Each structure stands twice: as C-alpha cells, then as structure tokens.
Amino acid sequence: MPSPALLASYRRLFSAPGAAAFTLAGTLGRIALSMNGVSLVVLLAERRGSYALAGTVSAAGLVTGAIGMPLLGRLVDRYGQSRVAVPAALYNVVPLLALLLCVRLGAPDWTLYLCWAACAAAPNLGGMARARWAHLYRDDPAARHLANSFEQALDELCFMAGPVLAMLLCTTLAPEAGLLTAGTLGTVGALLFAAQRSTEPPLPPAPASVKERAHGSPLRVPGLRVLVLTFLATGMVFGATEITTVAYADALGHKAAAGGLLALVAAGSCAAGLLFGLLTPRRAPGARFLIGAGAMAGVLLLPLAAGLGGAGLGVLGVALFAAGTATAPTMVTGMTLVQELLPQRQFNEGMAVAVSGIVVGISAGAALAGTLAEHAAPGTGYALPASAAALALLIALTGRRHLMARKQPPAARKEQAPENPERTVSASV
C-alpha cells in the first residue's frame, strides 16, 4: 500500500486547476502508444504468418518515428500544442486504417511498410504533459521535480498495462482489435488533451534578432549530444533486456512468464520514480545524472549474474525488479537536464531528439539481443544490457563537463524573463 506521505505529496500536485483533466486525457494516448508494437506483431504474425515481416515493418515505423518526432516537436515549439496535436492525431488515423485495410485485402508487403512508416506523426502527449506541469509550477522547482517523477512513473505504468491489454484484445476478439483500440484511444486522448486550453503553456516570445531565429538544431548544444548518446545506450538496455528475457523464459519452458518478468522491470522503475519524486534534490542535475547512470550500470549486473548462474524465474524476477529501480531516476534527471541546457524555443524539439535516441537504441538492442539469443547459451544475453549500461555510464563520464553546464546563454535567459508571467518551459518526451 502507498504510504500516506506519498499520497499526500501527489495529491497536492493535482491541486492545480486542470491538472487531473490533462493527465487523464494524456494517459489514454500513452496507453495507445504502448499497445502499438505488440498489436502490430500479433496482427501480422496471424494474418501474414511471418514474425520476420512483423519485425521489419515495426522497425520501419521506429526509424520514421525517430525522424518525425523531432520535426513534430519543432512544430509544437513554433505553433503550440493544440494547433499541432489536433491535426497530427486526425492525420494519424488515415495510415493506420490504410494498414488494416491492406492486411485485410492481402495487399503487397511494401504497402504495410509504407502505411506503418506514415504513422510517425502521433502527437507526443507525454512530453506535452511535462510542459504543462512546468507551466503550472514554473515558480516551484520542488513541485516540478515531483511532477517529472510522476510522469516517468506513469510512463512505466502505461508500458506495463498497454501490451497486456493489446494481447488480450488480439487473442480474444480479433488480431485487428489491438490496433483499432489503440488508434481510437490515441485519437480521443489527443483531442481531449488539446481541448484543455487553460493549462496549455503559451508560446515563447519571437526571437529578437536574426541570429536567434537561425538557432539551428538543438544538437549544436554539446550537453544534448552527450545526453542523446547516453540515451541511445540506455535504449539498448531496454531493447536487449526485453528480448533476452523472452528467450531465457522460453529456454526454461515458461515463455508465457516473460510478460510478467518484464512487468517486474517496469514495476521497479515505477516504484523508484514515485519515491524519487519525494526526495529533495541537493545536487545539480548533471551530478544526479552521473549517479543514476552509475547505479543503472551496477544493478544490471544482477540479471547477468542470475542468467549466467542458471537461476530460476523467481530469482530472475527479483533481479529484474532491482534492475528497473535505477531507470526512472536516471530518466527523470536526464529530461530535467534537457530543459536546463536548451532555450525555451527549442525544448519540444530537444526532448524529441533525446527520445529518438532512446527509440533507436531500443531497436538496436533488440536486434543484437535476438542474434545473441540464437547463438549463445540462455542467460548469456544479459551481458548485452549490462554492457550497454556500462557504455551509458562511460559516455556520461566522458561528457560530464558539458552536463554540468547548467547555465543557459544570455539570449535564453532573456527569453525567459518575467515580462510575460504566463511564459513557461516546454518539454517533450
């Protein structure tokens, strides 16, 4: 049971008018996002009889998503949340329905790649929700830290519930039911979220000079480059852990238990995120990020030890839960760093670039783990997420000077001056 202190802290967080409304609406879209991968794989495996096709079609969507996400974030920075989320959500319905129609009619495989790749314009409601928290609590750093921790925990809850719901729908109703439900929830959630105009952060003021207008890519900021590379390695941890766990459970003759084991990873991260929000940060975000990366590298040795030792599913489950506890604090601090390193007019694009690094890492980690699972003994695959976590720590340590550069340039600080009391930090994940 949650402690009274935890409940009281998060209850105060939702005392702001409109906070509960945009959170509930955004949760619908985030559950939809977590349902997509499993729903697509089950659909194509059932209707086309090929897991290989399902995997490559899914990979095509990840690639276009990694490209499209920063572009959509740039539009949000320029035009605002509602003006971008509504058309993006309505547009996304078209290629999704086209995919289902192509599967139904037996269209050539290339049409599936085209349709799924075109589904890359789904609005990033998680990032937009973080922007709203920053707007509501722009004068309260402790509340913003609590809100960011809550958002990370909510992400983990959605990615625990979404795949389970998708599998249930696909196996009990029809293989198409998962994607149909995800599309409906995503569209409705985005439209309801955009309708909450009272909590939408206003646009930053227009740049005063030509030099400020030609700000270029947020990757020009050295600290963001370090974060993106670190997040790419962290994404490899996620992708490799998922595939390795499925392969290990299958080798023990309990493949169905893999979903529960992966849920334990997310549960550990969710619990850690909620508790992390209650802590008062005493170190700079850069220092906290290094500590989080170090902790992640350390706890990921536990599943490796369990796998190499031939442990049963019970011991492995405990190790995976412990491994998940370092994820949320690291991710929360990393996203806080993105906000600190970039000027307001680039927050959504910068956060989207960071998330794209995670997406690419997940895809690469899953591919490498799949290859390793076919050629190595069960449990050996856990060396891959452990190595990826060590790589993330090495990257963070190498670029620690840039991560400690918290102060924004004068133009960015001027941009956030109190001449407009409604101005806020926008963030996207």
C-alpha positions in Angstrom: 0.0 0.0 0.0 1.3 3.5 -0.8 2.4 5.5 2.3 0.3 8.5 3.5 3.2 10.8 2.8 3.5 9.6 -0.8 -0.3 10.0 -1.4 -0.4 13.5 0.3 2.5 14.7 -1.8 1.0 13.7 -5.1 -2.5 14.8 -4.1 -1.0 18.3 -3.6 0.4 18.1 -7.1 -3.0 17.7 -8.5 -4.5 20.6 -6.6 -3.7 22.9 -9.6 -6.8 23.5 -11.7 -6.9 21.4 -14.8 -4.1 19.1 -13.8 -6.2 16.0 -13.4 -8.0 16.6 -16.7 -5.0 16.8 -18.9 -3.3 13.9 -17.1 -6.3 11.6 -17.7 -6.6 12.6 -21.3 -2.9 12.2 -21.9 -2.9 8.8 -20.3 -5.2 7.5 -23.0 -2.8 8.4 -25.7 0.2 7.0 -23.9 -1.5 3.6 -23.3 -2.3 3.6 -27.0 1.4 4.1 -27.8 2.4 1.2 -25.6 -0.2 -1.0 -27.4 1.1 -0.4 -30.9 4.1 -2.7 -31.0 2.5 -5.8 -29.7 -0.7 -5.2 -31.6 1.2 -4.9 -34.9 3.3 -8.0 -34.3 0.3 -10.2 -33.4 -1.7 -8.9 -36.4 1.0 -9.5 -39.0 2.1 -12.8 -37.5 -1.6 -14.1 -37.5 -2.7 -12.6 -40.9 0.6 -12.9 -42.8 2.2 -15.8 -40.9 5.5 -14.1 -40.6 7.2 -12.8 -37.5 10.1 -11.6 -39.7 7.7 -9.4 -41.6 6.2 -8.1 -38.4 9.6 -7.2 -37.0 10.9 -5.4 -40.1 7.6 -3.5 -40.5 7.8 -2.5 -36.8 11.4 -1.4 -37.4 10.4 0.8 -40.3 8.0 2.6 -38.0 10.7 3.1 -35.4 13.0 4.7 -37.9 10.4 7.1 -39.3 9.3 7.9 -35.7 12.8 8.8 -34.7 13.0 11.2 -37.6 9.4 12.5 -37.4 9.4 13.1 -33.6 11.9 16.0 -33.6 10.2 17.6 -36.6 6.8 17.4 -34.8 8.5 18.8 -31.7 9.8 21.8 -33.7 6.2 22.5 -34.9 5.0 22.4 -31.3 7.7 24.9 -30.3 6.6 27.2 -33.1 2.8 26.9 -33.2 1.7 25.5 -29.8 0.3 22.2 -28.5 -3.3 22.4 -29.7 -2.6 23.6 -33.2 -0.2 20.7 -33.8 -1.8 17.9 -31.7 -5.2 18.0 -33.3 -4.2 17.8 -37.0 -1.5 15.3 -36.1 -4.0 13.0 -34.3 -6.5 13.2 -37.1 -3.9 12.6 -39.8 -2.5 9.5 -38.0 -5.9 7.8 -38.3 -5.5 7.6 -42.1 -2.4 5.5 -42.5 -3.5 3.3 -39.5 -6.8 2.4 -41.2 -5.0 2.0 -44.5 -2.7 -0.6 -42.9 -5.6 -2.6 -41.5 -7.3 -2.4 -44.9 -4.1 -3.6 -46.7 -3.8 -6.5 -44.3 -7.4 -7.4 -44.8 -7.2 -7.3 -48.6 -3.9 -9.1 -48.9 -2.1 -6.1 -50.4 1.7 -6.5 -51.2 4.1 -6.3 -48.3 5.5 -2.9 -49.4 2.2 -1.3 -48.6 2.5 -2.4 -45.0 5.9 -0.7 -44.7 4.5 2.4 -46.3 1.5 2.7 -44.1 3.2 1.9 -40.8 6.1 4.3 -41.6 3.5 7.0 -42.3 2.1 6.6 -38.7 5.1 8.6 -37.3 3.1 11.8 -36.7 1.4 10.7 -33.5 1.5 13.6 -31.0 3.8 13.1 -28.1 1.4 13.6 -25.2 3.9 12.6 -22.5 6.2 15.4 -23.5 3.3 17.9 -23.7 2.1 16.9 -20.3 5.6 17.6 -18.9 5.4 21.0 -20.5 2.1 21.7 -18.7 3.5 20.8 -15.4 6.4 23.1 -15.9 3.9 25.9 -16.8 1.7 25.2 -13.7 4.6 25.1 -11.3 7.0 27.5 -13.0 7.9 29.1 -9.7 8.2 25.9 -7.7 11.2 23.7 -8.6 10.3 21.1 -6.0 6.9 20.6 -7.5 8.3 20.4 -11.0 10.7 17.6 -9.8 7.7 15.8 -8.2 5.7 16.2 -11.5 8.6 14.9 -13.6 8.9 11.9 -11.4 5.2 11.2 -11.6 5.3 11.4 -15.4 8.1 8.8 -15.5 6.2 6.5 -13.2 3.1 7.0 -15.4 5.1 6.1 -18.5 6.1 2.8 -16.8 2.5 2.0 -15.8 1.3 2.6 -19.3 4.0 0.4 -20.7 3.1 -2.4 -18.3 -0.7 -2.2 -19.0 -0.6 -1.5 -22.7 1.0 -4.7 -24.0 -1.2 -6.8 -21.7 -4.4 -5.1 -23.0 -3.2 -5.4 -26.6 -2.5 -9.1 -26.3 -5.9 -9.7 -24.6 -7.8 -7.9 -27.3 -5.9 -9.5 -30.2 -6.3 -13.0 -28.8 -9.8 -12.9 -27.5 -11.6 -10.7 -30.1 -9.6 -10.4 -33.4 -6.0 -9.8 -34.4 -7.1 -6.3 -35.6 -8.7 -5.4 -32.3 -5.4 -4.2 -30.7 -4.6 -1.6 -33.4 -8.2 -0.5 -33.7 -8.4 0.1 -29.9 -5.0 1.8 -29.8 -6.0 4.1 -32.7 -9.2 5.0 -31.0 -7.7 5.7 -27.6 -4.8 7.7 -29.2 -7.1 9.9 -31.2 -9.6 10.5 -28.5 -6.9 11.1 -25.9 -5.1 13.6 -28.1 -8.3 15.5 -28.9 -9.3 15.7 -25.2 -5.8 16.7 -24.2 -5.8 19.5 -26.8 -9.2 20.7 -25.6 -7.7 21.5 -22.1 -6.7 25.0 -23.2 -6.5 26.5 -19.7 -3.3 24.6 -18.9 -1.6 24.8 -22.3 1.7 26.7 -22.0 1.9 29.8 -24.2 4.4 30.2 -27.0 7.7 31.8 -26.1 8.2 35.3 -27.5 9.5 35.7 -31.0 13.3 35.9 -31.3 14.5 39.5 -31.3 17.4 39.0 -33.8 18.1 37.1 -36.9 20.9 35.2 -35.1 18.4 34.0 -32.5 15.9 33.0 -35.2 18.5 30.9 -37.0 19.2 28.8 -33.9 19.7 25.5 -35.9 19.4 22.1 -34.4 19.4 21.6 -30.6 22.2 19.1 -31.2 24.5 22.0 -31.6 24.5 22.1 -27.8 27.3 19.8 -26.6 25.4 18.7 -23.5 22.5 17.5 -25.5 24.8 15.5 -27.7 26.1 13.7 -24.6 22.6 13.1 -23.4 21.4 11.7 -26.7 24.3 9.2 -26.9 23.7 8.2 -23.3 20.0 7.7 -24.0 20.9 5.7 -27.1 22.9 3.3 -24.9 20.0 3.3 -22.3 17.6 2.4 -25.1 19.8 -0.6 -25.9 19.4 -1.7 -22.3 15.6 -1.7 -22.7 15.5 -3.5 -26.1 18.1 -6.1 -25.1 16.5 -6.8 -21.7 13.2 -7.5 -23.4 14.4 -9.9 -26.0 16.8 -11.7 -23.7 14.1 -12.2 -21.0 11.7 -13.7 -23.5 14.5 -16.0 -24.8 15.5 -17.0 -21.3 12.0 -17.8 -20.2 11.4 -19.8 -23.4 14.6 -21.8 -22.8 13.2 -22.8 -19.3 9.9 -23.8 -20.9 7.9 -20.9 -19.5 7.7 -18.5 -22.4 4.3 -17.2 -21.2 6.0 -15.9 -18.0 8.2 -13.5 -19.9 5.4 -10.8 -19.8 5.3 -11.0 -16.1 9.1 -10.8 -15.8 9.2 -7.7 -18.0 6.4 -6.2 -15.9 8.6 -6.5 -12.9 11.2 -4.3 -14.6 8.6 -1.6 -15.2 7.2 -2.0 -11.7 10.7 -1.4 -10.2 11.1 1.7 -12.3 7.6 2.9 -11.5 8.1 2.5 -7.7 11.5 4.2 -7.9 10.1 7.1 -9.9 7.3 7.7 -7.3 9.8 7.6 -4.4 12.4 9.7 -6.2 9.8 12.5 -6.6 9.6 12.7 -2.8 13.3 13.4 -2.4 14.5 17.0 -2.3 17.3 17.3 -4.9 20.6 18.5 -3.3 22.9 18.1 -6.2 23.0 19.6 -9.6 21.1 17.6 -12.3 24.4 16.8 -14.0 25.8 15.2 -10.9 22.5 13.3 -10.2 22.5 12.0 -13.8 26.0 10.6 -13.3 24.9 8.9 -10.1 21.9 7.5 -11.8 23.9 6.1 -14.7 26.4 4.5 -12.3 23.5 2.9 -10.3 22.0 1.6 -13.6 25.3 0.0 -14.6 25.6 -1.6 -11.2 22.1 -3.1 -10.8 22.2 -4.5 -14.3 24.9 -6.9 -13.2 22.2 -8.7 -11.1 20.2 -10.1 -14.1 23.5 -11.1 -15.7 24.6 -13.0 -12.6 21.2 -14.7 -12.4 21.2 -15.6 -16.1 24.8 -16.9 -16.1 24.1 -18.9 -12.9 21.1 -20.6 -14.4 18.7 -19.1 -11.8 15.0 -19.9 -11.9 12.4 -17.4 -12.9 11.8 -16.4 -9.3 15.3 -15.3 -8.7 15.5 -13.7 -12.1 12.3 -11.7 -11.4 13.8 -10.2 -8.2 17.0 -9.3 -10.1 14.9 -7.7 -12.9 12.8 -5.7 -10.4 16.0 -4.4 -8.8 17.5 -3.6 -12.2 14.4 -1.5 -13.0 14.8 0.7 -9.9 17.7 2.8 -11.4 15.8 3.6 -14.6 13.3 6.2 -13.6 15.6 8.4 -11.5 18.1 8.4 -14.4 15.5 9.3 -17.0 13.8 12.0 -14.8 17.2 13.7 -14.3 18.1 13.4 -17.9 14.9 15.1 -19.1 15.5 17.8 -16.5 18.9 18.3 -17.9 17.5 18.8 -21.4 15.3 21.6 -20.0 18.3 23.2 -18.4 20.6 23.0 -21.4 18.2 24.4 -24.1 16.5 27.7 -24.6 12.7 27.7 -24.3 12.1 27.9 -28.0 13.8 24.5 -28.6 12.5 22.4 -25.6 10.0 20.3 -27.5 12.4 19.6 -30.4 15.3 18.9 -28.0 13.2 16.5 -25.9 12.0 14.7 -29.0 15.6 14.4 -30.2 16.5 12.8 -26.8 13.6 10.4 -27.0 14.5 9.5 -30.6 17.9 8.4 -29.3 16.1 6.0 -26.9 14.0 4.7 -29.7 17.0 4.0 -32.0 18.7 2.3 -29.0 15.7 0.0 -28.3 15.7 -1.1 -31.9 19.5 -1.8 -32.0 19.4 -3.5 -28.6 16.6 -5.8 -29.6 18.3 -6.7 -32.9 21.6 -7.5 -31.2 19.9 -9.5 -28.4 18.0 -11.5 -30.9 21.1 -12.5 -32.7 22.9 -13.3 -29.5 20.0 -15.4 -28.2 20.2 -17.7 -31.3 24.0 -18.3 -30.9 24.7 -18.3 -27.2 23.6 -20.2 -24.1 20.4 -19.0 -22.2 21.3 -16.1 -19.9 24.4 -15.0 -21.8 22.3 -12.3 -23.5 22.1 -10.4 -20.2 25.7 -9.4 -20.9 24.3 -7.1 -23.6 22.2 -4.8 -21.4 24.9 -4.8 -18.7 27.4 -3.7 -21.3 25.1 -1.1 -22.7 24.6 0.4 -19.2 28.3 0.5 -18.7 28.6 2.3 -22.1 26.0 4.8 -21.0 28.0 5.5 -17.8 31.2 5.9 -19.8 29.6 8.3 -22.2 28.2 10.4 -19.3 31.5 10.5 -17.5 33.3 11.5 -20.7 30.9 14.4 -21.3 30.4 15.3 -17.7 31.8 18.8 -18.2 29.0 19.6 -20.7 26.4 18.0 -18.4 27.4 20.3 -15.6 27.0 23.4 -17.8 23.6 24.3 -16.3 23.6 28.0 -17.1 21.8 28.9 -20.3 23.3 31.6 -22.6 22.1 35.2 -22.1 19.7 35.0 -25.0 17.9 32.0 -23.5 17.7 33.6 -20.0 16.4 36.8 -21.5 13.8 34.8 -23.4 12.5 33.5 -20.0 12.5 36.9 -18.3 9.3 37.7 -16.3 8.0 40.3 -18.7 5.3 37.7 -19.6 4.1 35.9 -16.4 2.4 33.2 -18.4 5.6 32.0 -20.2 6.9 28.5 -19.4 9.3 25.9 -20.2 8.1 23.4 -22.9 9.3 19.9 -22.8 8.6 16.8 -24.9 9.4 13.1 -24.3 
